[in-house]
Amino acid sequence: MQEINEFLQKFFDTGSFPARWHCGKWSEFHGWLYILSDVAIWAAYFTIPIILVRFIRTRKDLPFTKIFWLFGAFILACGATHLIDAVIFWFPIYRISAFARLVTAIVSWATIVALYRIMPQALLLQSPKELERKVAERTAELNATVQRMRFMADAMPQIVWTAKADGTLDYFNKRTLEFTGKTIAELEAWAWINSMHPHDQEISMQKWKKALEDKVPFEIENRILAADGKYYWHLNRGVPQLDENGEIACWVGTATNIEQQKRNEEILEKTVAKRTEELRIANENLVQSNNDLEQFAGFASHDLQAPLKTISMYLSMLAERNKDVLDESSLGYISKATAASHRMRTLVQTLLQFSKVNASQTNLTDVDLEQVVQVIRNTMLDSHAPGSVIINNNTPHRLYADESMITQVLQNVIANGIKYNENDVAEITIESVENEDKIVISVTDNGIGIAAEHLEKIFNVFTRLTSDTKGTGLGLSISKRIMEKHKGTISVSSTVGQGTTFTLTIPKA
């Protein structure tokens, strides 16, 4: 330990040793040959690590880079010992020389250990010949794959093309050349646009450049010039292949002939247009027929009222003047004829009313439903014996409707509830509720009810139940037509012997 301390304390001391020129008999030639050789070795050993460092920094993909650093340190340490040997000829720094040799020994053995450790992996590295062989095999496989892909593309009935990242087309399959009658040189790069129909060139180019810019699939229907000089519709599609950075590497696309599909679409469009025109004419004829029928019904019902009124009047006069002459049987016949004329007149008036409802337009206003029901209630109560009718009004809502038409509907269903009622007291309840987009009105009675098999047909024109001798068969038909004009609905639910509920819905304003 004492010797080590003395070595370190006198590390730079040169007094203990003579300079090498004074050790032995050195000739001038021999001494300088030694010195210059050591300096030359040191210069070479110093230059080699610099080259190694530059090589390592340039080729960052090299395996075992640490061993290169160790070799550099080893060579640099060896060079230092040669430099020190040259200096010792004038300055006997033997202690520094010893330390430099120790460092060189340590680095040398560290290099040996590192080499031993990487030897198994290093032995697995392929020689240049092996690499060349594998590259040749991979190249052959790639060429075979390319040939298979081209064979597959040539076997397809569609046009197949590829393009570079910048959009210039660089490949077309055999079908392309057969269809267009052109060579690859006449189609590649941007020359393909000349094979498009003149009306499709600008839009095709715009969409293609937009797809290139946005890095999205390209799709368009355009017409391509064939070898026979005609243009045929094609569905042109292209898909970009992106690299790991999201940049376009290349494009692969196809163009499928859709000429027959286009022709079928044109035939279908013409057929649809023709059928639409036929339906329009038929609808106009139907509307005209309905208008004529409504006018006829209006005129007929109006013209029939006068003779019916005359018949009824003369029958009444005949019965009054001859009541003492005619027997009871004859007077009964006259009474039945008079009643029949009254029913006929009522039917004609109802028919006229139905015709007016169909022909008239709705005058939509803000309607106080509670007030409308109250007016109907008062009218009904006044026309019946006191206590024989109860009408409950719970309708606190306002409607956007034609007031006269809604009054007619409510009056009709309320009157039905009273007319078709065998109870001592007919009770009618009118209620209204507000939903999200409509007002719902219910009219419930305690009348005789309607059998389930009749519920679907009571809104049909001239429909009366077999037991009904009081109605005309038009009241509910008129009500349904009025609700349709309001874009609303009317429906019914009933239980025989318990009563009936009519439900009306009217959209909110």
Secondary structure, 3 states (H helix, E strand, C coil): CHHHHHHHHCCCCCCCCCCHHHCCCCCHHHHHHHHHHHHHHHHHHHHHHHHHHHHHHHCCCCCCHHHHHHHHHHHHHHHHHHHHHHHCCCCCCHHHHHHHHHHHHHHHHHHHHHHHHHHHHHHHCCCHHHHHHHHHHHHHHHHHHHHHHHHHHHHCCCEEEEEECCCCEEEECHHHHHHHCCCHHHCCECHHHHHECHHHHHHHHHHHHHHHHHCCCEEEEEEEECCCCCEEEEEEEEEEEECCCCCEEEEEEEEEECHHHHHHHHHHHHHHHHHHHHHHHHHHHHHHHHHHHHHHHHHHHHHHHHHHHHHHHHHHHHHHHCCCCCCHHHHHHHHHHHHHHHHHHHHHHHHHHHHHHHHCCCCCEEEEHHHHHHHHHHHHHHCCCCCCEEEEEECCCEEEECHHHHHHHHHHHHHHHHHCCCCCCEEEEEEEEECCCEEEEEEEECCCCCCHHHCCCCCCCCCCCCCCCCCCCCHHHHHHHHHHHCCCEEEEEEECCCEEEEEEEEECC
